[in-house]
Amino acid sequence: MPQLDTSTWFTTILSMVCTLFIMMQLKISKHMYHKNAEPTSAKTTKHTSPWENKWTKIYSPLSLPQL
């Protein structure tokens, strides 16, 4: 049974990592960022829901009567 030749693996993996690094750098360099990064104020709105003023009981399975 022939042995697996691993002599070129280092070169292959190194070139793959370099290629991925270069491609990611090119992708990031083409990204357009905002010139003025100022925080915007988030406006909260009050939502009215029918259960807001009522008390709702949540039944846990352990508190149900045993049958």
Helices and strands as residue ranges (DSSP letters): H 9-29
